[in-house]
C-alpha cells in the first residue's frame, strides 16, 4: 500500500484489555487507558495503596527471622 493510499484509509480501531475487569476498551481518546473507566482505575489505585500488589521476598539460608 502506498503512502497516498494509506493517508486516505480509516485508522484501525485499537483496543486494550482492562487490567481490572478484563473488558475490551478503546485506546484512542480514552483518558483512563489502559483501564476502561475511572472506576477500574480507582480500584487498581486502591490495591496499590492497600499494598495488595507485592513482590515475594526471597528467603536466604543466612537470614535470621
N, CA, C, O and CB atoms as a CASP TS submission, in Angstrom:
PFRMAT TS
TARGET T0000
AUTHOR 0000-0000-0000
METHOD Language model
MODEL 1
PARENT N/A
ATOM      1  N   UNK     1       0.858  -1.171   0.000  1.00  0.00           N
ATOM      2  CA  UNK     1       0.000   0.000   0.000  1.00  0.00           C
ATOM      3  C   UNK     1       0.904   1.233   0.000  1.00  0.00           C
ATOM      4  O   UNK     1       1.859   1.304   0.773  1.00  0.00           O
ATOM      5  CB  UNK     1      -0.976  -0.002   1.233  1.00  0.00           C
ATOM      6  N   UNK     2       0.608   2.189  -0.853  1.00  0.00           N
ATOM      7  CA  UNK     2       1.437   3.388  -0.941  1.00  0.00           C
ATOM      8  C   UNK     2       1.051   4.383   0.147  1.00  0.00           C
ATOM      9  O   UNK     2       0.013   4.242   0.794  1.00  0.00           O
ATOM     10  CB  UNK     2       1.305   4.037  -2.328  1.00  0.00           C
ATOM     11  N   UNK     3       1.891   5.383   0.338  1.00  0.00           N
ATOM     12  CA  UNK     3       1.632   6.406   1.358  1.00  0.00           C
ATOM     13  C   UNK     3       0.365   7.183   1.033  1.00  0.00           C
ATOM     14  O   UNK     3      -0.365   7.585   1.939  1.00  0.00           O
ATOM     15  CB  UNK     3       2.824   7.368   1.475  1.00  0.00           C
ATOM     16  N   UNK     4       0.097   7.400  -0.255  1.00  0.00           N
ATOM     17  CA  UNK     4      -1.109   8.129  -0.656  1.00  0.00           C
ATOM     18  C   UNK     4      -2.361   7.326  -0.308  1.00  0.00           C
ATOM     19  O   UNK     4      -3.357   7.883   0.154  1.00  0.00           O
ATOM     20  CB  UNK     4      -1.077   8.440  -2.167  1.00  0.00           C
ATOM     21  N   UNK     5      -2.303   6.019  -0.533  1.00  0.00           N
ATOM     22  CA  UNK     5      -3.449   5.174  -0.200  1.00  0.00           C
ATOM     23  C   UNK     5      -3.631   5.092   1.309  1.00  0.00           C
ATOM     24  O   UNK     5      -4.757   5.098   1.809  1.00  0.00           O
ATOM     25  CB  UNK     5      -3.274   3.767  -0.792  1.00  0.00           C
ATOM     26  N   UNK     6      -2.519   5.016   2.029  1.00  0.00           N
ATOM     27  CA  UNK     6      -2.559   4.894   3.486  1.00  0.00           C
ATOM     28  C   UNK     6      -3.111   6.161   4.135  1.00  0.00           C
ATOM     29  O   UNK     6      -3.781   6.080   5.164  1.00  0.00           O
ATOM     30  CB  UNK     6      -1.162   4.594   4.030  1.00  0.00           C
ATOM     31  N   UNK     7      -2.842   7.327   3.552  1.00  0.00           N
ATOM     32  CA  UNK     7      -3.298   8.596   4.116  1.00  0.00           C
ATOM     33  C   UNK     7      -4.814   8.704   4.083  1.00  0.00           C
ATOM     34  O   UNK     7      -5.404   9.328   4.965  1.00  0.00           O
ATOM     35  CB  UNK     7      -2.677   9.766   3.362  1.00  0.00           C
ATOM     36  N   UNK     8      -5.456   8.110   3.084  1.00  0.00           N
ATOM     37  CA  UNK     8      -6.901   8.187   2.968  1.00  0.00           C
ATOM     38  C   UNK     8      -7.624   7.071   3.701  1.00  0.00           C
ATOM     39  O   UNK     8      -8.851   7.089   3.799  1.00  0.00           O
ATOM     40  CB  UNK     8      -7.289   8.169   1.533  1.00  0.00           C
ATOM     41  N   UNK     9      -6.890   6.112   4.210  1.00  0.00           N
ATOM     42  CA  UNK     9      -7.506   4.973   4.882  1.00  0.00           C
ATOM     43  C   UNK     9      -8.008   5.365   6.265  1.00  0.00           C
ATOM     44  O   UNK     9      -7.449   6.243   6.923  1.00  0.00           O
ATOM     45  CB  UNK     9      -6.514   3.814   4.989  1.00  0.00           C
ATOM     46  N   UNK    10      -9.051   4.708   6.682  1.00  0.00           N
ATOM     47  CA  UNK    10      -9.540   4.957   8.039  1.00  0.00           C
ATOM     48  C   UNK    10      -8.623   4.258   9.033  1.00  0.00           C
ATOM     49  O   UNK    10      -8.173   3.142   8.776  1.00  0.00           O
ATOM     50  CB  UNK    10     -11.012   4.468   8.206  1.00  0.00           C
ATOM     51  N   UNK    11      -8.339   4.898  10.167  1.00  0.00           N
ATOM     52  CA  UNK    11      -7.435   4.286  11.134  1.00  0.00           C
ATOM     53  C   UNK    11      -8.056   3.044  11.765  1.00  0.00           C
ATOM     54  O   UNK    11      -9.269   2.958  11.961  1.00  0.00           O
ATOM     55  CB  UNK    11      -7.061   5.292  12.219  1.00  0.00           C
ATOM     56  N   UNK    12      -7.186   2.085  12.076  1.00  0.00           N
ATOM     57  CA  UNK    12      -7.678   0.876  12.738  1.00  0.00           C
ATOM     58  C   UNK    12      -8.163   1.225  14.136  1.00  0.00           C
ATOM     59  O   UNK    12      -7.624   2.119  14.788  1.00  0.00           O
ATOM     60  CB  UNK    12      -6.576  -0.212  12.801  1.00  0.00           C
ATOM     61  N   UNK    13      -9.163   0.528  14.577  1.00  0.00           N
ATOM     62  CA  UNK    13      -9.667   0.723  15.927  1.00  0.00           C
ATOM     63  C   UNK    13      -8.784  -0.084  16.865  1.00  0.00           C
ATOM     64  O   UNK    13      -8.796  -1.315  16.826  1.00  0.00           O
ATOM     65  CB  UNK    13     -11.173   0.299  16.049  1.00  0.00           C
ATOM     66  N   UNK    14      -8.023   0.596  17.703  1.00  0.00           N
ATOM     67  CA  UNK    14      -7.131  -0.090  18.627  1.00  0.00           C
ATOM     68  C   UNK    14      -7.818  -0.236  19.964  1.00  0.00           C
ATOM     69  O   UNK    14      -8.424   0.703  20.481  1.00  0.00           O
ATOM     70  CB  UNK    14      -5.795   0.664  18.778  1.00  0.00           C
ATOM     71  N   UNK    15      -7.711  -1.424  20.510  1.00  0.00           N
ATOM     72  CA  UNK    15      -8.325  -1.721  21.794  1.00  0.00           C
ATOM     73  C   UNK    15      -7.306  -2.363  22.723  1.00  0.00           C
ATOM     74  O   UNK    15      -6.336  -2.974  22.275  1.00  0.00           O
ATOM     75  CB  UNK    15      -9.544  -2.638  21.616  1.00  0.00           C
ATOM     76  N   UNK    16      -7.535  -2.219  24.004  1.00  0.00           N
ATOM     77  CA  UNK    16      -6.722  -2.872  25.020  1.00  0.00           C
ATOM     78  C   UNK    16      -7.661  -3.602  25.966  1.00  0.00           C
ATOM     79  O   UNK    16      -8.857  -3.317  26.016  1.00  0.00           O
ATOM     80  CB  UNK    16      -5.825  -1.843  25.789  1.00  0.00           C
ATOM     81  N   UNK    17      -7.111  -4.536  26.707  1.00  0.00           N
ATOM     82  CA  UNK    17      -7.889  -5.239  27.719  1.00  0.00           C
ATOM     83  C   UNK    17      -7.655  -4.557  29.058  1.00  0.00           C
ATOM     84  O   UNK    17      -6.512  -4.385  29.482  1.00  0.00           O
ATOM     85  CB  UNK    17      -7.507  -6.752  27.782  1.00  0.00           C
ATOM     86  N   UNK    18      -8.719  -4.177  29.712  1.00  0.00           N
ATOM     87  CA  UNK    18      -8.634  -3.513  31.013  1.00  0.00           C
ATOM     88  C   UNK    18      -8.016  -4.486  32.020  1.00  0.00           C
ATOM     89  O   UNK    18      -8.503  -5.608  32.159  1.00  0.00           O
ATOM     90  CB  UNK    18     -10.046  -3.028  31.496  1.00  0.00           C
ATOM     91  N   UNK    19      -6.957  -4.083  32.725  1.00  0.00           N
ATOM     92  CA  UNK    19      -6.317  -4.984  33.673  1.00  0.00           C
ATOM     93  C   UNK    19      -7.184  -5.319  34.887  1.00  0.00           C
ATOM     94  O   UNK    19      -6.921  -6.306  35.573  1.00  0.00           O
ATOM     95  CB  UNK    19      -5.033  -4.383  34.136  1.00  0.00           C
ATOM     96  N   UNK    20      -8.206  -4.520  35.161  1.00  0.00           N
ATOM     97  CA  UNK    20      -9.050  -4.755  36.331  1.00  0.00           C
ATOM     98  C   UNK    20     -10.228  -5.670  36.013  1.00  0.00           C
ATOM     99  O   UNK    20     -10.410  -6.694  36.671  1.00  0.00           O
ATOM    100  CB  UNK    20      -9.559  -3.435  36.879  1.00  0.00           C
ATOM    101  N   UNK    21     -11.030  -5.310  35.011  1.00  0.00           N
ATOM    102  CA  UNK    21     -12.260  -6.070  34.738  1.00  0.00           C
ATOM    103  C   UNK    21     -12.163  -6.953  33.497  1.00  0.00           C
ATOM    104  O   UNK    21     -13.087  -7.714  33.210  1.00  0.00           O
ATOM    105  CB  UNK    21     -13.420  -5.119  34.579  1.00  0.00           C
ATOM    106  N   UNK    22     -11.058  -6.862  32.758  1.00  0.00           N
ATOM    107  CA  UNK    22     -10.781  -7.674  31.568  1.00  0.00           C
ATOM    108  C   UNK    22     -11.690  -7.350  30.385  1.00  0.00           C
ATOM    109  O   UNK    22     -11.731  -8.131  29.434  1.00  0.00           O
ATOM    110  CB  UNK    22     -10.917  -9.131  31.910  1.00  0.00           C
ATOM    111  N   UNK    23     -12.419  -6.233  30.401  1.00  0.00           N
ATOM    112  CA  UNK    23     -13.226  -5.822  29.254  1.00  0.00           C
ATOM    113  C   UNK    23     -12.327  -5.168  28.219  1.00  0.00           C
ATOM    114  O   UNK    23     -11.257  -4.655  28.546  1.00  0.00           O
ATOM    115  CB  UNK    23     -14.359  -4.854  29.685  1.00  0.00           C
ATOM    116  N   UNK    24     -12.771  -5.192  26.963  1.00  0.00           N
ATOM    117  CA  UNK    24     -12.044  -4.501  25.904  1.00  0.00           C
ATOM    118  C   UNK    24     -12.412  -3.018  25.971  1.00  0.00           C
ATOM    119  O   UNK    24     -13.578  -2.670  26.157  1.00  0.00           O
ATOM    120  CB  UNK    24     -12.374  -5.110  24.490  1.00  0.00           C
ATOM    121  N   UNK    25     -11.408  -2.145  25.819  1.00  0.00           N
ATOM    122  CA  UNK    25     -11.633  -0.706  25.870  1.00  0.00           C
ATOM    123  C   UNK    25     -10.862  -0.042  24.738  1.00  0.00           C
ATOM    124  O   UNK    25      -9.790  -0.507  24.348  1.00  0.00           O
ATOM    125  CB  UNK    25     -11.208  -0.122  27.244  1.00  0.00           C
ATOM    126  N   UNK    26     -11.408   1.039  24.218  1.00  0.00           N
ATOM    127  CA  UNK    26     -10.743   1.777  23.145  1.00  0.00           C
ATOM    128  C   UNK    26      -9.463   2.402  23.671  1.00  0.00           C
ATOM    129  O   UNK    26      -9.412   2.856  24.814  1.00  0.00           O
ATOM    130  CB  UNK    26     -11.675   2.862  22.558  1.00  0.00           C
ATOM    131  N   UNK    27      -8.428   2.425  22.838  1.00  0.00           N
ATOM    132  CA  UNK    27      -7.168   3.062  23.229  1.00  0.00           C
ATOM    133  C   UNK    27      -7.209   4.548  22.868  1.00  0.00           C
ATOM    134  O   UNK    27      -6.809   5.401  23.660  1.00  0.00           O
ATOM    135  CB  UNK    27      -5.956   2.366  22.540  1.00  0.00           C
ATOM    136  N   UNK    28      -7.691   4.838  21.681  1.00  0.00           N
ATOM    137  CA  UNK    28      -7.711   6.209  21.186  1.00  0.00           C
ATOM    138  C   UNK    28      -8.766   7.032  21.927  1.00  0.00           C
ATOM    139  O   UNK    28      -9.919   6.620  22.051  1.00  0.00           O
ATOM    140  CB  UNK    28      -7.981   6.230  19.672  1.00  0.00           C
ATOM    141  N   UNK    29      -8.358   8.181  22.408  1.00  0.00           N
ATOM    142  CA  UNK    29      -9.248   9.125  23.107  1.00  0.00           C
ATOM    143  C   UNK    29      -9.833   8.556  24.394  1.00  0.00           C
ATOM    144  O   UNK    29     -10.919   8.959  24.810  1.00  0.00           O
ATOM    145  CB  UNK    29     -10.377   9.538  22.192  1.00  0.00           C
ATOM    146  N   UNK    30      -9.140   7.641  25.015  1.00  0.00           N
ATOM    147  CA  UNK    30      -9.585   7.083  26.297  1.00  0.00           C
ATOM    148  C   UNK    30      -8.702   7.678  27.389  1.00  0.00           C
ATOM    149  O   UNK    30      -7.534   7.304  27.496  1.00  0.00           O
ATOM    150  CB  UNK    30      -9.515   5.501  26.303  1.00  0.00           C
ATOM    151  N   UNK    31      -9.229   8.597  28.206  1.00  0.00           N
ATOM    152  CA  UNK    31      -8.399   9.239  29.229  1.00  0.00           C
ATOM    153  C   UNK    31      -7.986   8.298  30.364  1.00  0.00           C
ATOM    154  O   UNK    31      -7.116   8.643  31.164  1.00  0.00           O
ATOM    155  CB  UNK    31      -9.137  10.415  29.805  1.00  0.00           C
ATOM    156  N   UNK    32      -8.595   7.126  30.440  1.00  0.00           N
ATOM    157  CA  UNK    32      -8.321   6.194  31.534  1.00  0.00           C
ATOM    158  C   UNK    32      -7.448   5.018  31.114  1.00  0.00           C
ATOM    159  O   UNK    32      -7.232   4.101  31.906  1.00  0.00           O
ATOM    160  CB  UNK    32      -9.616   5.676  32.095  1.00  0.00           C
ATOM    161  N   UNK    33      -6.942   5.027  29.883  1.00  0.00           N
ATOM    162  CA  UNK    33      -6.190   3.877  29.413  1.00  0.00           C
ATOM    163  C   UNK    33      -4.985   3.598  30.278  1.00  0.00           C
ATOM    164  O   UNK    33      -4.346   4.543  30.739  1.00  0.00           O
ATOM    165  CB  UNK    33      -5.759   4.085  27.993  1.00  0.00           C
ATOM    166  N   UNK    34      -4.653   2.386  30.513  1.00  0.00           N
ATOM    167  CA  UNK    34      -5.140   1.162  29.892  1.00  0.00           C
ATOM    168  C   UNK    34      -6.422   0.622  30.520  1.00  0.00           C
ATOM    169  O   UNK    34      -6.864  -0.473  30.171  1.00  0.00           O
ATOM    170  CB  UNK    34      -4.079   0.116  29.960  1.00  0.00           C
ATOM    171  N   UNK    35      -7.019   1.368  31.436  1.00  0.00           N
ATOM    172  CA  UNK    35      -8.266   0.928  32.072  1.00  0.00           C
ATOM    173  C   UNK    35      -9.455   1.350  31.215  1.00  0.00           C
ATOM    174  O   UNK    35      -9.331   2.229  30.362  1.00  0.00           O
ATOM    175  CB  UNK    35      -8.395   1.514  33.508  1.00  0.00           C
ATOM    176  N   UNK    36     -10.597   0.725  31.442  1.00  0.00           N
ATOM    177  CA  UNK    36     -11.777   1.056  30.643  1.00  0.00           C
ATOM    178  C   UNK    36     -12.553   2.235  31.224  1.00  0.00           C
ATOM    179  O   UNK    36     -13.294   2.904  30.503  1.00  0.00           O
ATOM    180  CB  UNK    36     -12.689  -0.155  30.538  1.00  0.00           C
ATOM    181  N   UNK    37     -12.387   2.496  32.523  1.00  0.00           N
ATOM    182  CA  UNK    37     -13.162   3.559  33.156  1.00  0.00           C
ATOM    183  C   UNK    37     -12.440   4.082  34.391  1.00  0.00           C
ATOM    184  O   UNK    37     -11.441   3.513  34.832  1.00  0.00           O
ATOM    185  CB  UNK    37     -14.565   3.056  33.532  1.00  0.00           C
ATOM    186  N   UNK    38     -12.956   5.161  34.931  1.00  0.00           N
ATOM    187  CA  UNK    38     -12.405   5.734  36.157  1.00  0.00           C
ATOM    188  C   UNK    38     -12.576   4.754  37.317  1.00  0.00           C
ATOM    189  O   UNK    38     -11.710   4.671  38.188  1.00  0.00           O
ATOM    190  CB  UNK    38     -13.086   7.085  36.483  1.00  0.00           C
ATOM    191  N   UNK    39     -13.666   4.024  37.336  1.00  0.00           N
ATOM    192  CA  UNK    39     -13.912   3.056  38.408  1.00  0.00           C
ATOM    193  C   UNK    39     -12.807   2.008  38.457  1.00  0.00           C
ATOM    194  O   UNK    39     -12.257   1.739  39.525  1.00  0.00           O
ATOM    195  CB  UNK    39     -15.275   2.375  38.216  1.00  0.00           C
ATOM    196  N   UNK    40     -12.479   1.417  37.319  1.00  0.00           N
ATOM    197  CA  UNK    40     -11.420   0.400  37.284  1.00  0.00           C
ATOM    198  C   UNK    40     -10.073   1.008  37.647  1.00  0.00           C
ATOM    199  O   UNK    40      -9.247   0.360  38.289  1.00  0.00           O
ATOM    200  CB  UNK    40     -11.345  -0.254  35.893  1.00  0.00           C
ATOM    201  N   UNK    41      -9.856   2.237  37.242  1.00  0.00           N
ATOM    202  CA  UNK    41      -8.610   2.928  37.577  1.00  0.00           C
ATOM    203  C   UNK    41      -8.486   3.117  39.088  1.00  0.00           C
ATOM    204  O   UNK    41      -7.413   2.912  39.655  1.00  0.00           O
ATOM    205  CB  UNK    41      -8.542   4.292  36.862  1.00  0.00           C
ATOM    206  N   UNK    42      -9.572   3.505  39.735  1.00  0.00           N
ATOM    207  CA  UNK    42      -9.557   3.719  41.185  1.00  0.00           C
ATOM    208  C   UNK    42      -9.455   2.405  41.964  1.00  0.00           C
ATOM    209  O   UNK    42      -8.849   2.364  43.034  1.00  0.00           O
ATOM    210  CB  UNK    42     -10.809   4.471  41.612  1.00  0.00           C
ATOM    211  N   UNK    43     -10.037   1.349  41.437  1.00  0.00           N
ATOM    212  CA  UNK    43      -9.902   0.031  42.072  1.00  0.00           C
ATOM    213  C   UNK    43      -8.436  -0.376  42.081  1.00  0.00           C
ATOM    214  O   UNK    43      -7.933  -0.866  43.093  1.00  0.00           O
ATOM    215  CB  UNK    43     -10.762  -1.040  41.333  1.00  0.00           C
ATOM    216  N   UNK    44      -7.750  -0.177  40.963  1.00  0.00           N
ATOM    217  CA  UNK    44      -6.331  -0.505  40.870  1.00  0.00           C
ATOM    218  C   UNK    44      -5.505   0.363  41.827  1.00  0.00           C
ATOM    219  O   UNK    44      -4.600  -0.141  42.492  1.00  0.00           O
ATOM    220  CB  UNK    44      -5.836  -0.327  39.425  1.00  0.00           C
ATOM    221  N   UNK    45      -5.804   1.636  41.896  1.00  0.00           N
ATOM    222  CA  UNK    45      -5.096   2.525  42.813  1.00  0.00           C
ATOM    223  C   UNK    45      -5.292   2.077  44.252  1.00  0.00           C
ATOM    224  O   UNK    45      -4.350   2.104  45.044  1.00  0.00           O
ATOM    225  CB  UNK    45      -5.573   3.972  42.640  1.00  0.00           C
ATOM    226  N   UNK    46      -6.508   1.664  44.598  1.00  0.00           N
ATOM    227  CA  UNK    46      -6.783   1.160  45.944  1.00  0.00           C
ATOM    228  C   UNK    46      -5.968  -0.079  46.274  1.00  0.00           C
ATOM    229  O   UNK    46      -5.501  -0.240  47.402  1.00  0.00           O
ATOM    230  CB  UNK    46      -8.256   0.852  46.091  1.00  0.00           C
ATOM    231  N   UNK    47      -5.798  -0.950  45.295  1.00  0.00           N
ATOM    232  CA  UNK    47      -4.968  -2.142  45.512  1.00  0.00           C
ATOM    233  C   UNK    47      -3.528  -1.747  45.824  1.00  0.00           C
ATOM    234  O   UNK    47      -2.900  -2.335  46.704  1.00  0.00           O
ATOM    235  CB  UNK    47      -5.008  -3.065  44.277  1.00  0.00           C
ATOM    236  N   UNK    48      -3.001  -0.754  45.106  1.00  0.00           N
ATOM    237  CA  UNK    48      -1.634  -0.292  45.373  1.00  0.00           C
ATOM    238  C   UNK    48      -1.543   0.330  46.764  1.00  0.00           C
ATOM    239  O   UNK    48      -0.602   0.053  47.507  1.00  0.00           O
ATOM    240  CB  UNK    48      -1.184   0.727  44.302  1.00  0.00           C
ATOM    241  N   UNK    49      -2.515   1.170  47.117  1.00  0.00           N
ATOM    242  CA  UNK    49      -2.470   1.860  48.405  1.00  0.00           C
ATOM    243  C   UNK    49      -2.636   0.909  49.586  1.00  0.00           C
ATOM    244  O   UNK    49      -2.075   1.142  50.657  1.00  0.00           O
ATOM    245  CB  UNK    49      -3.542   2.921  48.456  1.00  0.00           C
ATOM    246  N   UNK    50      -3.404  -0.161  49.393  1.00  0.00           N
ATOM    247  CA  UNK    50      -3.593  -1.167  50.442  1.00  0.00           C
ATOM    248  C   UNK    50      -2.495  -2.228  50.425  1.00  0.00           C
ATOM    249  O   UNK    50      -2.560  -3.213  51.160  1.00  0.00           O
ATOM    250  CB  UNK    50      -4.953  -1.834  50.287  1.00  0.00           C
ATOM    251  N   UNK    51      -1.493  -2.018  49.585  1.00  0.00           N
ATOM    252  CA  UNK    51      -0.373  -2.945  49.425  1.00  0.00           C
ATOM    253  C   UNK    51      -0.840  -4.333  49.002  1.00  0.00           C
ATOM    254  O   UNK    51      -0.303  -5.350  49.442  1.00  0.00           O
ATOM    255  CB  UNK    51       0.415  -3.042  50.723  1.00  0.00           C
ATOM    256  N   UNK    52      -1.849  -4.352  48.139  1.00  0.00           N
ATOM    257  CA  UNK    52      -2.364  -5.607  47.612  1.00  0.00           C
ATOM    258  C   UNK    52      -1.460  -6.243  46.573  1.00  0.00           C
ATOM    259  O   UNK    52      -1.517  -7.451  46.343  1.00  0.00           O
ATOM    260  CB  UNK    52      -3.710  -5.387  47.023  1.00  0.00           C
ATOM    261  N   UNK    53      -0.633  -5.433  45.954  1.00  0.00           N
ATOM    262  CA  UNK    53       0.336  -5.941  44.993  1.00  0.00           C
ATOM    263  C   UNK    53       1.679  -6.024  45.699  1.00  0.00           C
ATOM    264  O   UNK    53       2.185  -5.018  46.195  1.00  0.00           O
ATOM    265  CB  UNK    53       0.417  -5.035  43.714  1.00  0.00           C
ATOM    266  N   UNK    54       2.246  -7.196  45.747  1.00  0.00           N
ATOM    267  CA  UNK    54       3.531  -7.384  46.410  1.00  0.00           C
ATOM    268  C   UNK    54       4.423  -8.282  45.581  1.00  0.00           C
ATOM    269  O   UNK    54       3.959  -9.178  44.876  1.00  0.00           O
ATOM    270  CB  UNK    54       3.341  -7.971  47.809  1.00  0.00           C
ATOM    271  N   UNK    55       5.703  -8.022  45.683  1.00  0.00           N
ATOM    272  CA  UNK    55       6.701  -8.883  45.068  1.00  0.00           C
ATOM    273  C   UNK    55       7.205  -9.801  46.166  1.00  0.00           C
ATOM    274  O   UNK    55       7.675  -9.318  47.196  1.00  0.00           O
ATOM    275  CB  UNK    55       7.874  -8.058  44.406  1.00  0.00           C
ATOM    276  N   UNK    56       7.122 -11.109  45.976  1.00  0.00           N
ATOM    277  CA  UNK    56       7.552 -12.018  47.033  1.00  0.00           C
ATOM    278  C   UNK    56       9.035 -11.852  47.338  1.00  0.00           C
ATOM    279  O   UNK    56       9.863 -11.704  46.439  1.00  0.00           O
ATOM    280  CB  UNK    56       7.257 -13.463  46.642  1.00  0.00           C
ATOM    281  N   UNK    57       9.340 -11.880  48.609  1.00  0.00           N
ATOM    282  CA  UNK    57      10.714 -11.724  49.045  1.00  0.00           C
ATOM    283  C   UNK    57      11.410 -13.072  49.030  1.00  0.00           C
ATOM    284  O   UNK    57      10.834 -14.083  49.430  1.00  0.00           O
ATOM    285  CB  UNK    57      10.777 -11.095  50.443  1.00  0.00           C
ATOM    286  N   UNK    58      12.652 -13.081  48.566  1.00  0.00           N
ATOM    287  CA  UNK    58      13.425 -14.301  48.566  1.00  0.00           C
ATOM    288  C   UNK    58      13.995 -14.519  49.967  1.00  0.00           C
ATOM    289  O   UNK    58      14.524 -13.591  50.580  1.00  0.00           O
ATOM    290  CB  UNK    58      14.552 -14.245  47.500  1.00  0.00           C
ATOM    291  N   UNK    59      13.886 -15.733  50.463  1.00  0.00           N
ATOM    292  CA  UNK    59      14.485 -16.045  51.753  1.00  0.00           C
ATOM    293  C   UNK    59      15.831 -16.711  51.528  1.00  0.00           C
ATOM    294  O   UNK    59      15.981 -17.561  50.651  1.00  0.00           O
ATOM    295  CB  UNK    59      13.556 -16.952  52.595  1.00  0.00           C
ATOM    296  N   UNK    60      16.782 -16.324  52.313  1.00  0.00           N
ATOM    297  CA  UNK    60      18.117 -16.888  52.199  1.00  0.00           C
ATOM    298  C   UNK    60      18.395 -17.742  53.434  1.00  0.00           C
ATOM    299  O   UNK    60      17.786 -17.546  54.485  1.00  0.00           O
ATOM    300  CB  UNK    60      19.187 -15.768  52.040  1.00  0.00           C
ATOM    301  N   UNK    61      19.302 -18.671  53.298  1.00  0.00           N
ATOM    302  CA  UNK    61      19.644 -19.550  54.416  1.00  0.00           C
ATOM    303  C   UNK    61      20.272 -18.779  55.565  1.00  0.00           C
ATOM    304  O   UNK    61      20.071 -19.133  56.727  1.00  0.00           O
ATOM    305  CB  UNK    61      20.589 -20.645  53.954  1.00  0.00           C
ATOM    306  N   UNK    62      21.025 -17.737  55.262  1.00  0.00           N
ATOM    307  CA  UNK    62      21.738 -16.988  56.291  1.00  0.00           C
ATOM    308  C   UNK    62      20.879 -15.959  57.005  1.00  0.00           C
ATOM    309  O   UNK    62      21.311 -15.382  58.002  1.00  0.00           O
ATOM    310  CB  UNK    62      22.912 -16.308  55.687  1.00  0.00           C
ATOM    311  N   UNK    63      19.665 -15.719  56.511  1.00  0.00           N
ATOM    312  CA  UNK    63      18.801 -14.734  57.146  1.00  0.00           C
ATOM    313  C   UNK    63      18.216 -15.283  58.431  1.00  0.00           C
ATOM    314  O   UNK    63      17.770 -16.429  58.492  1.00  0.00           O
ATOM    315  CB  UNK    63      17.686 -14.308  56.199  1.00  0.00           C
ATOM    316  N   UNK    64      18.226 -14.452  59.451  1.00  0.00           N
ATOM    317  CA  UNK    64      17.627 -14.830  60.744  1.00  0.00           C
ATOM    318  C   UNK    64      16.305 -14.087  60.855  1.00  0.00           C
ATOM    319  O   UNK    64      16.274 -12.866  60.702  1.00  0.00           O
ATOM    320  CB  UNK    64      18.586 -14.490  61.970  1.00  0.00           C
ATOM    321  N   UNK    65      15.215 -14.797  61.118  1.00  0.00           N
ATOM    322  CA  UNK    65      13.903 -14.126  61.188  1.00  0.00           C
ATOM    323  C   UNK    65      13.746 -13.230  62.378  1.00  0.00           C
ATOM    324  O   UNK    65      12.696 -12.612  62.551  1.00  0.00           O
ATOM    325  CB  UNK    65      12.815 -15.133  61.210  1.00  0.00           C
TER
END
